[in-house]
Amino acid sequence: MTTNDEYEFFLKTHEFQLVINNIPKHFYRRLYEKMKNEIFDSGSYFQLCPVDDDDDELERIYNPEHRYYVSTLENIILDPHNDENAIFLIDHAWTYRIKDARNNLMNIPNLYERMALLMNVDAETKEDGIEVILQRMWKYNQTYTLTSTQIDPQQDCEEAYEPYWYIMDELGSSIRHSSTNANVCCTSFFFAPSQTMFTILYPIVRIDQSYTEIFRNFAYDNKDTLDHNIRLLPWQNLNDRKTFLRNLMIENNPELFNKKLENNLEIYEKCHQNDLYDKNLIINQSIKIDNNHIWKVYTDHELVKQYLTDKHYELIDNPDQADILFVMKQFKDFRHETLGNKLINQFPFENIVTNKELLALTARRWKSLYGSSSSSSSSSDNDPYIDVHGSPPWLATTFNLTYELSQFAIYFQYREDQQLDNTWIIKPINLTRSIDISVTNTFDMIIRLPESGPKIACKYISSPVLLKIPEMNNHDFKFDVRYVLLLRNIRPLKLYVHKIFWLRFANKPFSMNELDDYEKHFTVMNYRPNAFLRQMNCQTFISMYNEQYGQNNQTWSIVEQRIFQMFREIFQCATKEEPPLGIASCLSSRALYAADLMLEMIDNKVQPKLLEINFTPDCHRACTFYPNFYNQVFNVLFRDIDDEQDVIDISV
């Protein structure tokens, strides 16, 4: 290509980034040239200046930890409208994933020293300094997303994206915040030819005075709203933050906590994928269920192809000729005119339970359905926030950080003032395999994590039921439990559970420290390279559990009944309302889900806590240890057989 051809190709392949970042067109060619040749010429225009603590600096309320600020040099004029060269590249000093941050600081040569100097950290030991950096870095972090390395496009339904965080170099990191006097914009930009992520800086107003301080707006907008002010709290003095939030407590602002999102139509419609369904049920004249009929099954699921061996099913390659569609990709058109008499392994609007955002909102209907009559325990005593929030006892208190950021921030301060545990697990609304999930008690981190995508904040289970593992010196390990749920109908509810459940264990003994230690606080190990995967069948687990916790009416059989009650209540909450606020009835629909849960010890009683419900879960272990698994599933779902040995009806 000629130079001009290369430039035109750059415009074509980078058009989306250029437009979405609002980069003025007259900067395009010079930006291309600087990225292509890696021209870092900001030193000819800007300088670092030491902060004088005695000066009454502009916007002094922000960035109190900064040692330097950035200003223009003498006789520098930056004109955003006429100066084509007034766009600059900022290098990245450190790029990382959250789960790797501590290890990076420990092992990458000179990284700790550079970050400590950049963030003004003065600690006696490297270990202490790393803890300060892991807290303070949220005042400096920027983010972008790339395709996740944990997703296999050959096996998984959809591509997933994972955030990377980065610290700009000393110049970029020294630019301070201003809501009213921002004069530059900083944005990340991926240059495809060199596969390099840059930060771009360009003026947004004319700068013509020598030694003008450079400011940018950390919160990206100038709306004077409560949420905007909350998003700026990470850069404020700690005491100012506490005072600001204490003035917003529930006793002073009860109206802030009267939002009822569980029936907010806008949120549900945003999360749904325009599922089409028959509002008036059409009687399905499908094949009569008899013992001799052979059901034609179309599936794109390799495990089903391998393990569906019952003589009543025949695998075919043409979906148009199938009686049963068992597919991994999400189906959208459930109308009778499309499906005819086919049966399918999905329900319209089922992401009411499979989407973490919607599941948390739907669960808030529990109080109107059950109130205090349910036998489930409650931990909301004397907590006005949980009481008004409406969270059920089987779901951790959860805030939607898109719609409830302010409420979360105030509740965080309330718990801090009450000296209650303030550890939270922050989850993306629709990813699996622990991708982009963080455990933290750092306020600044929680407020900033949604910059990488929509998040919910769930109260972390700080007193989980643990299992002593004899071969690991009887240390206590965190675990979670996975049950397979089979949904055959919603009105009336026909819900089944496979009594063979699955255990997942953390690899390190549990403690409430080093919250970024994945192998201590997470249990999903089968997608991590070189991670140890502990296998334990459910009978062995039940025996060990009863030995350790069987006293005081906490035997597994009793706990399991609480678990089954929780599953039933979840689906009753999810089917209480009509679509799009609830799962839709469809006579063609059946579904298999995996429900993951933990157990929490509350006042010496074991309380099940739902983590998530998954669509098309990975059932590889089930098939390996119980080759008849999919035969049983299909018989219950599609042949309406209720007496399968390992399946229990929990509808009522």
C-alpha positions as semicolon CSV with decimal commas, in nm:
position;residue;x (nm);y (nm);z (nm)
1;M;0,000;0,000;0,000
2;T;0,104;0,358;-0,055
3;T;0,113;0,587;0,244
4;N;-0,220;0,739;0,145
5;D;-0,375;0,393;0,095
6;E;-0,256;0,293;0,440
7;Y;-0,413;0,604;0,588
8;E;-0,745;0,539;0,414
9;F;-0,736;0,181;0,541
10;F;-0,673;0,314;0,892
11;L;-0,979;0,540;0,866
12;K;-1,193;0,251;0,750
13;T;-1,082;0,001;1,012
14;H;-1,076;0,248;1,302
15;E;-1,386;0,449;1,216
16;F;-1,586;0,328;1,513
17;Q;-1,318;0,430;1,765
18;L;-1,265;0,767;1,599
19;V;-1,636;0,846;1,613
20;I;-1,720;0,701;1,955
21;N;-1,428;0,890;2,113
22;N;-1,537;1,218;1,952
23;I;-1,192;1,281;1,805
24;P;-1,206;1,587;1,575
25;K;-1,149;1,493;1,211
26;H;-0,862;1,734;1,154
27;F;-0,658;1,529;1,408
28;Y;-0,701;1,200;1,221
29;R;-0,395;1,201;0,996
30;R;-0,153;1,328;1,260
31;L;-0,292;1,074;1,508
32;Y;-0,233;0,799;1,254
33;E;0,125;0,912;1,193
34;K;0,203;0,934;1,564
35;M;0,066;0,587;1,639
36;K;0,231;0,430;1,334
37;N;0,571;0,575;1,424
38;E;0,517;0,577;1,801
39;I;0,586;0,947;1,833
40;F;0,564;1,052;2,199
41;D;0,620;1,427;2,177
42;S;0,420;1,547;2,477
43;G;0,745;1,644;2,652
44;S;0,779;1,932;2,407
45;Y;0,447;2,077;2,520
46;F;0,389;1,977;2,883
47;Q;0,581;1,953;3,208
48;L;0,540;1,795;3,552
49;C;0,527;2,045;3,837
50;P;0,554;1,960;4,208
51;V;0,240;2,023;4,413
52;D;0,284;2,292;4,678
53;D;0,063;2,188;4,969
54;D;0,047;2,548;5,089
55;D;-0,105;2,673;4,765
56;D;-0,480;2,717;4,737
57;E;-0,492;2,507;4,421
58;L;-0,790;2,496;4,190
59;E;-1,009;2,191;4,259
60;R;-0,795;2,116;4,564
61;I;-1,072;1,896;4,705
62;Y;-0,973;1,634;4,447
63;N;-0,650;1,440;4,406
64;P;-0,504;1,516;4,751
65;E;-0,246;1,238;4,715
66;H;-0,089;1,374;4,395
67;R;0,275;1,485;4,421
68;Y;0,278;1,648;4,077
69;Y;0,044;1,820;3,838
70;V;0,077;1,884;3,463
71;S;0,105;2,224;3,297
72;T;0,193;2,356;2,953
73;L;0,540;2,490;2,888
74;E;0,621;2,854;2,823
75;N;0,476;3,004;2,501
76;I;0,280;2,688;2,417
77;I;-0,051;2,739;2,241
78;L;-0,288;2,445;2,188
79;D;-0,576;2,516;1,954
80;P;-0,826;2,226;1,924
81;H;-0,980;2,374;1,609
82;N;-0,680;2,469;1,396
83;D;-0,367;2,293;1,526
84;E;-0,353;1,948;1,361
85;N;-0,057;1,847;1,576
86;A;-0,236;1,912;1,907
87;I;-0,305;1,546;1,972
88;F;-0,064;1,340;2,182
89;L;0,011;0,982;2,279
90;I;0,044;0,882;2,642
91;D;0,224;0,561;2,723
92;H;0,096;0,300;2,967
93;A;0,318;0,222;3,263
94;W;0,129;-0,090;3,372
95;T;-0,148;-0,296;3,209
96;Y;-0,301;-0,584;3,400
97;R;-0,608;-0,786;3,491
98;I;-0,729;-0,738;3,846
99;K;-0,663;-1,099;3,940
100;D;-0,297;-1,059;3,834
101;A;-0,222;-0,725;4,000
102;R;-0,063;-0,851;4,323
103;N;0,151;-1,106;4,140
104;N;0,264;-0,840;3,891
105;L;0,375;-0,608;4,172
106;M;0,561;-0,889;4,342
107;N;0,742;-1,026;4,038
108;I;0,779;-0,777;3,751
109;P;1,118;-0,605;3,794
110;N;1,097;-0,237;3,898
111;L;0,716;-0,226;3,868
112;Y;0,658;-0,193;4,242
113;E;0,916;0,084;4,273
114;R;0,769;0,278;3,982
115;M;0,411;0,248;4,107
116;A;0,510;0,342;4,462
117;L;0,678;0,658;4,335
118;L;0,395;0,743;4,097
119;M;0,127;0,695;4,366
120;N;0,323;0,860;4,647
121;V;0,343;0,541;4,853
122;D;0,591;0,533;5,139
123;A;0,585;0,198;5,319
124;E;0,831;0,017;5,543
125;T;0,810;-0,312;5,355
126;K;0,727;-0,415;5,000
127;E;0,434;-0,624;5,126
128;D;0,285;-0,321;5,303
129;G;0,349;-0,103;5,001
130;I;0,170;-0,346;4,771
131;E;-0,139;-0,332;4,992
132;V;-0,139;0,049;4,968
133;I;-0,091;0,038;4,590
134;L;-0,378;-0,209;4,548
135;Q;-0,600;0,041;4,732
136;R;-0,467;0,362;4,581
137;M;-0,442;0,245;4,220
138;W;-0,817;0,305;4,179
139;K;-0,743;0,676;4,179
140;Y;-0,526;0,621;3,869
141;N;-0,683;0,327;3,683
142;Q;-0,821;0,341;3,329
143;T;-0,982;0,051;3,146
144;Y;-1,057;-0,115;2,813
145;T;-1,191;-0,459;2,716
146;L;-1,057;-0,742;2,503
147;T;-1,191;-1,086;2,412
148;S;-1,168;-1,317;2,713
149;T;-0,911;-1,594;2,705
150;Q;-1,142;-1,808;2,921
151;I;-1,397;-1,850;2,643
152;D;-1,353;-2,120;2,378
153;P;-1,541;-2,009;2,064
154;Q;-1,567;-2,373;1,957
155;Q;-1,760;-2,471;2,270
156;D;-1,925;-2,158;2,406
157;C;-2,239;-1,988;2,286
158;E;-2,110;-1,636;2,254
159;E;-1,790;-1,438;2,263
160;A;-1,722;-1,267;2,595
161;Y;-1,511;-0,965;2,675
162;E;-1,286;-0,916;2,975
163;P;-1,161;-0,581;3,109
164;Y;-0,799;-0,484;3,133
165;W;-0,695;-0,198;3,358
166;Y;-0,395;0,026;3,310
167;I;-0,199;0,304;3,474
168;M;-0,083;0,582;3,245
169;D;0,277;0,698;3,260
170;E;0,388;0,971;3,499
171;L;0,257;1,249;3,277
172;G;-0,087;1,098;3,221
173;S;-0,125;0,994;3,584
174;S;-0,046;1,344;3,709
175;I;-0,332;1,514;3,525
176;R;-0,581;1,622;3,788
177;H;-0,960;1,636;3,785
178;S;-1,185;1,932;3,732
179;S;-1,560;1,927;3,677
180;T;-1,568;2,288;3,559
181;N;-1,222;2,362;3,418
182;A;-1,134;2,050;3,217
183;N;-0,929;2,158;2,914
184;V;-0,821;1,822;2,766
185;C;-0,977;1,486;2,691
186;C;-0,801;1,153;2,747
187;T;-0,927;0,833;2,588
188;S;-0,789;0,489;2,509
189;F;-0,739;0,390;2,143
190;F;-0,644;0,053;1,998
191;F;-0,411;0,078;1,697
192;A;-0,466;-0,243;1,502
193;P;-0,151;-0,250;1,282
194;S;0,079;-0,274;1,585
195;Q;-0,182;-0,430;1,818
196;T;-0,109;-0,150;2,067
197;M;-0,340;0,030;2,308
198;F;-0,256;0,397;2,350
199;T;-0,409;0,677;2,552
200;I;-0,475;0,985;2,342
201;L;-0,473;1,336;2,485
202;Y;-0,608;1,637;2,297
203;P;-0,733;1,984;2,400
204;I;-1,105;2,056;2,409
205;V;-1,063;2,432;2,458
206;R;-0,798;2,676;2,338
207;I;-0,500;2,690;2,577
208;D;-0,286;2,997;2,514
209;Q;-0,146;3,097;2,852
210;S;0,201;2,973;2,949
211;Y;0,214;2,726;3,236
212;T;-0,160;2,654;3,224
213;E;-0,249;2,356;3,439
214;I;-0,399;2,065;3,247
215;F;-0,723;1,919;3,381
216;R;-0,953;1,644;3,262
217;N;-1,293;1,531;3,381
218;F;-1,265;1,191;3,550
219;A;-1,641;1,132;3,548
220;Y;-1,692;1,197;3,174
221;D;-1,991;1,425;3,211
222;N;-2,081;1,753;3,374
223;K;-2,430;1,667;3,494
224;D;-2,476;1,792;3,847
225;T;-2,649;1,477;3,970
226;L;-2,606;1,269;4,280
227;D;-2,467;0,976;4,082
228;H;-2,213;1,206;3,917
229;N;-2,096;1,326;4,258
230;I;-2,079;0,967;4,384
231;R;-1,859;0,870;4,089
232;L;-1,615;1,144;4,188
233;L;-1,579;1,026;4,550
234;P;-1,274;0,803;4,481
235;W;-1,068;1,117;4,421
236;Q;-1,189;1,304;4,729
237;N;-1,039;1,319;5,073
238;L;-1,159;1,025;5,285
239;N;-1,316;1,244;5,555
240;D;-1,496;1,452;5,291
241;R;-1,636;1,133;5,141
242;K;-1,766;1,012;5,477
243;T;-1,928;1,345;5,559
244;F;-2,093;1,363;5,218
245;L;-2,244;1,014;5,247
246;R;-2,351;1,048;5,611
247;N;-2,562;1,348;5,512
248;L;-2,750;1,120;5,271
249;M;-2,842;0,846;5,519
250;I;-3,189;0,694;5,502
251;E;-3,323;0,891;5,798
252;N;-3,241;1,215;5,613
253;N;-3,338;1,108;5,261
254;P;-3,595;0,825;5,273
255;E;-3,708;0,907;4,918
256;L;-3,372;0,786;4,785
257;F;-3,456;0,435;4,900
258;N;-3,812;0,414;4,777
259;K;-3,718;0,318;4,421
260;K;-3,883;-0,014;4,335
261;L;-3,678;-0,157;4,049
262;E;-3,831;-0,505;4,059
263;N;-4,107;-0,391;3,822
264;N;-3,909;-0,129;3,629
265;L;-4,014;-0,200;3,270
266;E;-3,718;-0,013;3,119
267;I;-3,461;-0,241;3,283
268;Y;-3,637;-0,562;3,178
269;E;-3,686;-0,451;2,820
270;K;-3,320;-0,348;2,797
271;C;-3,206;-0,693;2,910
272;H;-3,441;-0,897;2,692
273;Q;-3,359;-0,985;2,333
274;N;-3,703;-0,918;2,185
275;D;-3,838;-1,268;2,245
276;L;-4,148;-1,338;2,036
277;Y;-4,421;-1,552;2,188
278;D;-4,795;-1,620;2,167
279;K;-4,974;-1,411;2,428
280;N;-5,275;-1,639;2,392
281;L;-5,157;-1,995;2,439
282;I;-5,213;-2,220;2,142
283;I;-5,274;-2,584;2,233
284;N;-4,977;-2,781;2,108
285;Q;-5,098;-3,073;1,900
286;S;-4,763;-3,242;1,932
287;I;-4,693;-3,612;1,918
288;K;-4,878;-3,818;2,171
289;I;-4,660;-3,933;2,454
290;D;-4,647;-4,309;2,435
291;N;-4,388;-4,564;2,523
292;N;-4,314;-4,666;2,166
293;H;-4,270;-4,331;1,996
294;I;-3,923;-4,236;1,869
295;W;-3,850;-3,866;1,919
296;K;-3,635;-3,698;1,657
297;V;-3,382;-3,469;1,828
298;Y;-3,178;-3,192;1,674
299;T;-2,896;-3,057;1,894
300;D;-2,576;-2,856;1,862
301;H;-2,463;-2,978;2,204
302;E;-2,178;-3,229;2,177
303;L;-2,246;-3,390;2,515
304;V;-2,608;-3,456;2,418
305;K;-2,493;-3,612;2,092
306;Q;-2,260;-3,839;2,286
307;Y;-2,472;-3,933;2,588
308;L;-2,835;-3,930;2,469
309;T;-2,859;-4,306;2,416
310;D;-3,213;-4,391;2,525
311;K;-3,392;-4,591;2,254
312;H;-3,679;-4,340;2,249
313;Y;-3,461;-4,071;2,086
314;E;-3,307;-4,044;1,741
315;L;-3,049;-3,776;1,663
316;I;-3,096;-3,600;1,329
317;D;-2,910;-3,325;1,145
318;N;-3,205;-3,128;1,008
319;P;-3,382;-2,905;1,264
320;D;-3,686;-2,872;1,038
321;Q;-3,757;-3,245;1,078
322;A;-3,705;-3,254;1,456
323;D;-3,960;-3,311;1,731
324;I;-3,719;-3,169;1,989
325;L;-3,474;-2,879;1,951
326;F;-3,203;-2,886;2,220
327;V;-2,977;-2,595;2,127
328;M;-2,711;-2,390;2,301
329;K;-2,767;-2,061;2,119
330;Q;-3,048;-1,848;2,254
331;F;-3,376;-1,891;2,070
332;K;-3,591;-1,582;2,011
333;D;-3,907;-1,681;1,825
334;F;-4,135;-1,905;2,032
335;R;-4,451;-1,846;1,829
336;H;-4,652;-2,149;1,722
337;E;-4,630;-2,035;1,361
338;T;-4,252;-2,072;1,386
339;L;-4,212;-2,374;1,614
340;G;-4,520;-2,566;1,509
341;N;-4,542;-2,876;1,726
342;K;-4,171;-2,884;1,810
343;L;-4,049;-2,882;2,169
344;I;-3,751;-2,666;2,264
345;N;-3,516;-2,643;2,562
346;Q;-3,580;-2,274;2,634
347;F;-3,854;-2,048;2,769
348;P;-3,936;-1,700;2,641
349;F;-3,788;-1,436;2,873
350;E;-3,604;-1,699;3,078
351;N;-3,319;-1,455;3,131
352;I;-3,539;-1,328;3,413
353;V;-3,344;-1,589;3,612
354;T;-3,026;-1,640;3,405
355;N;-2,930;-1,272;3,393
356;K;-2,776;-1,167;3,725
357;E;-2,922;-0,817;3,702
358;L;-3,277;-0,939;3,645
359;L;-3,250;-1,225;3,894
360;A;-3,160;-0,983;4,174
361;L;-3,454;-0,756;4,088
362;T;-3,700;-1,040;4,043
363;A;-3,602;-1,184;4,383
364;R;-3,727;-0,866;4,551
365;R;-4,082;-0,985;4,485
366;W;-4,023;-1,245;4,756
367;K;-4,137;-1,010;5,030
368;S;-4,475;-0,945;4,865
369;L;-4,523;-1,319;4,809
370;Y;-4,406;-1,453;5,143
371;G;-4,338;-1,166;5,382
372;S;-4,238;-1,311;5,718
373;S;-4,439;-1,631;5,667
374;S;-4,162;-1,820;5,492
375;S;-3,960;-2,061;5,702
376;S;-3,644;-1,913;5,552
377;S;-3,435;-1,725;5,801
378;S;-3,367;-1,356;5,771
379;S;-3,063;-1,149;5,855
380;S;-3,227;-0,809;5,811
381;D;-3,300;-0,746;6,180
382;N;-3,236;-0,383;6,273
383;D;-3,107;-0,300;5,925
384;P;-3,341;-0,038;5,774
385;Y;-3,168;-0,057;5,439
386;I;-3,218;-0,430;5,385
387;D;-3,575;-0,404;5,509
388;V;-3,668;-0,138;5,253
389;H;-3,456;-0,308;4,988
390;G;-3,670;-0,623;4,998
391;S;-3,394;-0,880;4,946
392;P;-3,499;-1,238;5,025
393;P;-3,300;-1,434;5,284
394;W;-3,167;-1,670;5,016
395;L;-3,002;-1,398;4,809
396;A;-2,721;-1,173;4,926
397;T;-2,814;-0,806;4,949
398;T;-2,760;-0,683;4,595
399;F;-2,736;-0,338;4,439
400;N;-2,756;-0,262;4,069
401;L;-2,464;-0,023;4,022
402;T;-2,620;0,127;3,709
403;Y;-2,942;0,230;3,881
404;E;-2,853;0,215;4,252
405;L;-2,499;0,350;4,273
406;S;-2,594;0,622;4,521
407;Q;-2,793;0,384;4,740
408;F;-2,501;0,143;4,747
409;A;-2,250;0,413;4,841
410;I;-2,469;0,530;5,130
411;Y;-2,523;0,174;5,252
412;F;-2,148;0,110;5,234
413;Q;-2,089;0,408;5,463
414;Y;-2,367;0,291;5,697
415;R;-2,204;-0,051;5,735
416;E;-1,866;0,110;5,787
417;D;-2,007;0,331;6,063
418;Q;-2,179;0,030;6,224
419;Q;-1,847;-0,159;6,210
420;L;-2,010;-0,436;6,007
421;D;-1,825;-0,647;5,755
422;N;-1,813;-0,446;5,433
423;T;-1,681;-0,699;5,184
424;W;-1,861;-0,717;4,850
425;I;-1,842;-0,932;4,541
426;I;-1,882;-0,732;4,221
427;K;-2,018;-0,922;3,922
428;P;-2,086;-0,839;3,558
429;I;-2,454;-0,879;3,484
430;N;-2,420;-1,155;3,227
431;L;-2,087;-1,343;3,230
432;T;-2,001;-1,688;3,366
433;R;-1,688;-1,875;3,480
434;S;-1,600;-1,602;3,731
435;I;-1,493;-1,372;3,447
436;D;-1,458;-1,009;3,564
437;I;-1,573;-1,089;3,919
438;S;-1,393;-0,917;4,207
439;V;-1,408;-0,948;4,585
440;T;-1,320;-0,628;4,768
441;N;-1,387;-0,400;5,064
442;T;-1,236;-0,100;4,884
443;F;-1,494;0,172;4,823
444;D;-1,300;0,338;4,541
445;M;-1,268;0,009;4,353
446;I;-1,639;-0,071;4,373
447;I;-1,742;0,274;4,251
448;R;-1,506;0,252;3,953
449;L;-1,555;-0,110;3,843
450;P;-1,874;-0,030;3,644
451;E;-1,657;0,171;3,405
452;S;-1,565;-0,163;3,245
453;G;-1,928;-0,265;3,199
454;P;-2,256;-0,294;3,396
455;K;-2,211;-0,451;3,738
456;I;-2,405;-0,560;4,044
457;A;-2,263;-0,547;4,396
458;C;-2,357;-0,842;4,620
459;K;-2,275;-0,863;4,988
460;Y;-1,994;-1,116;5,014
461;I;-2,066;-1,421;5,229
462;S;-1,810;-1,360;5,501
463;S;-1,925;-1,648;5,724
464;P;-1,967;-1,937;5,480
465;V;-2,013;-2,297;5,586
466;L;-1,668;-2,451;5,531
467;L;-1,559;-2,809;5,490
468;K;-1,258;-2,958;5,666
469;I;-1,054;-3,162;5,418
470;P;-0,862;-3,442;5,598
471;E;-0,589;-3,474;5,335
472;M;-0,530;-3,097;5,363
473;N;-0,447;-3,100;5,735
474;N;-0,815;-3,050;5,820
475;H;-0,804;-2,690;5,701
476;D;-1,138;-2,525;5,627
477;F;-1,215;-2,473;5,260
478;K;-1,483;-2,272;5,086
479;F;-1,714;-2,464;4,853
480;D;-2,023;-2,416;4,645
481;V;-2,290;-2,658;4,529
482;R;-2,443;-2,696;4,183
483;Y;-2,786;-2,849;4,130
484;V;-2,946;-2,920;3,793
485;L;-3,302;-2,785;3,768
486;L;-3,558;-2,904;3,512
487;L;-3,845;-2,670;3,430
488;R;-4,135;-2,831;3,246
489;N;-4,409;-2,572;3,289
490;I;-4,466;-2,242;3,469
491;R;-4,846;-2,224;3,507
492;P;-4,887;-2,440;3,702
493;L;-4,525;-2,461;3,809
494;K;-4,365;-2,796;3,730
495;L;-4,010;-2,784;3,862
496;Y;-3,775;-3,076;3,920
497;V;-3,428;-3,110;4,066
498;H;-3,169;-3,376;3,990
499;K;-3,063;-3,510;4,325
500;I;-2,705;-3,570;4,210
501;F;-2,536;-3,240;4,288
502;W;-2,183;-3,117;4,223
503;L;-1,922;-2,964;4,449
504;R;-1,661;-2,705;4,364
505;F;-1,386;-2,615;4,609
506;A;-1,141;-2,334;4,662
507;N;-0,779;-2,451;4,657
508;K;-0,660;-2,256;4,960
509;P;-0,794;-2,248;5,318
510;F;-1,053;-1,974;5,367
511;S;-0,984;-1,649;5,547
512;M;-1,111;-1,295;5,508
513;N;-0,784;-1,149;5,388
514;E;-0,608;-1,118;5,050
515;L;-0,944;-1,077;4,884
516;D;-0,779;-1,082;4,542
517;D;-0,646;-1,436;4,596
518;Y;-0,855;-1,631;4,345
519;E;-0,774;-1,977;4,480
520;K;-0,887;-1,875;4,830
521;H;-1,212;-1,696;4,747
522;F;-1,331;-1,861;4,424
523;T;-1,428;-2,218;4,346
524;V;-1,435;-2,229;3,963
525;M;-1,103;-2,399;3,883
526;N;-1,181;-2,605;3,574
527;Y;-1,118;-2,316;3,332
528;R;-0,790;-2,202;3,487
529;P;-0,470;-2,340;3,334
530;N;-0,267;-2,561;3,570
531;A;-0,512;-2,514;3,858
532;F;-0,583;-2,812;4,084
533;L;-0,941;-2,936;4,051
534;R;-1,070;-3,116;4,360
535;Q;-1,327;-3,386;4,282
536;M;-1,573;-3,512;4,543
537;N;-1,896;-3,699;4,482
538;C;-2,210;-3,591;4,663
539;Q;-2,233;-3,901;4,886
540;T;-1,883;-3,845;5,022
541;F;-1,968;-3,479;5,078
542;I;-2,291;-3,561;5,262
543;S;-2,107;-3,797;5,493
544;M;-1,836;-3,538;5,571
545;Y;-2,091;-3,258;5,609
546;N;-2,308;-3,453;5,854
547;E;-2,002;-3,546;6,055
548;Q;-1,898;-3,180;6,084
549;Y;-2,237;-3,003;6,099
550;G;-2,502;-3,270;6,163
551;Q;-2,580;-3,158;6,516
552;N;-2,857;-2,912;6,611
553;N;-3,093;-3,003;6,326
554;Q;-2,839;-2,907;6,059
555;T;-2,814;-3,247;5,886
556;W;-2,785;-3,241;5,509
557;S;-3,137;-3,374;5,457
558;I;-3,276;-3,074;5,647
559;V;-3,052;-2,824;5,466
560;E;-3,142;-2,977;5,132
561;Q;-3,512;-2,917;5,196
562;R;-3,428;-2,549;5,254
563;I;-3,240;-2,551;4,925
564;F;-3,536;-2,702;4,740
565;Q;-3,770;-2,447;4,898
566;M;-3,535;-2,171;4,779
567;F;-3,547;-2,305;4,421
568;R;-3,927;-2,315;4,430
569;E;-3,950;-1,959;4,564
570;I;-3,710;-1,831;4,297
571;F;-3,930;-1,958;4,016
572;Q;-4,247;-1,840;4,184
573;C;-4,096;-1,491;4,198
574;A;-3,992;-1,524;3,833
575;T;-4,338;-1,629;3,714
576;K;-4,547;-1,396;3,931
577;E;-4,564;-1,127;3,661
578;E;-4,644;-1,147;3,291
579;P;-4,371;-1,081;3,031
580;P;-4,153;-0,888;3,003
581;L;-4,144;-0,880;3,386
582;G;-4,170;-1,258;3,414
583;I;-4,102;-1,581;3,228
584;A;-4,364;-1,642;2,959
585;S;-4,581;-1,950;2,932
586;C;-4,512;-2,156;2,623
587;L;-4,642;-2,508;2,571
588;S;-4,343;-2,590;2,351
589;S;-4,089;-2,488;2,615
590;R;-3,885;-2,700;2,853
591;A;-3,555;-2,603;3,016
592;L;-3,248;-2,730;3,196
593;Y;-3,066;-2,489;3,428
594;A;-2,779;-2,514;3,673
595;A;-2,825;-2,336;4,005
596;D;-2,511;-2,253;4,202
597;L;-2,534;-2,184;4,573
598;M;-2,335;-2,148;4,890
599;L;-2,427;-2,204;5,253
600;E;-2,401;-1,927;5,510
601;M;-2,399;-1,974;5,886
602;I;-2,639;-1,719;6,040
603;D;-2,707;-1,740;6,414
604;N;-2,602;-2,108;6,415
605;K;-2,844;-2,189;6,133
606;V;-2,742;-2,289;5,781
607;Q;-2,898;-2,058;5,523
608;P;-2,869;-2,144;5,149
609;K;-2,759;-1,848;4,938
610;L;-2,818;-1,850;4,563
611;L;-2,523;-1,737;4,353
612;E;-2,658;-1,764;4,000
613;I;-2,864;-1,970;3,757
614;N;-2,706;-2,074;3,428
615;F;-2,853;-2,155;3,089
616;T;-2,690;-2,442;2,894
617;P;-2,455;-2,526;3,182
618;D;-2,144;-2,736;3,144
619;C;-2,261;-3,089;3,233
620;H;-1,939;-3,268;3,143
621;R;-1,882;-3,398;3,495
622;A;-2,241;-3,517;3,521
623;C;-2,207;-3,717;3,201
624;T;-1,866;-3,858;3,294
625;F;-1,978;-3,994;3,631
626;Y;-2,343;-4,064;3,541
627;P;-2,364;-4,158;3,171
628;N;-2,744;-4,187;3,201
629;F;-2,775;-3,819;3,293
630;Y;-2,914;-3,683;2,966
631;N;-3,145;-3,981;2,923
632;Q;-3,306;-3,894;3,256
633;V;-3,322;-3,523;3,170
634;F;-3,490;-3,585;2,836
635;N;-3,739;-3,832;2,984
636;V;-3,852;-3,584;3,247
637;L;-3,864;-3,282;3,019
638;F;-4,000;-3,425;2,696
639;R;-4,171;-3,756;2,779
640;D;-4,325;-3,625;3,105
641;I;-4,187;-3,916;3,304
642;D;-4,200;-3,831;3,675
643;D;-4,053;-4,146;3,826
644;E;-3,691;-4,118;3,713
645;Q;-3,475;-4,251;3,994
646;D;-3,255;-3,943;4,043
647;V;-3,510;-3,665;3,976
648;I;-3,733;-3,507;4,243
649;D;-4,048;-3,301;4,187
650;I;-4,018;-2,983;4,398
651;S;-4,313;-2,796;4,243
652;V;-4,504;-2,778;4,573
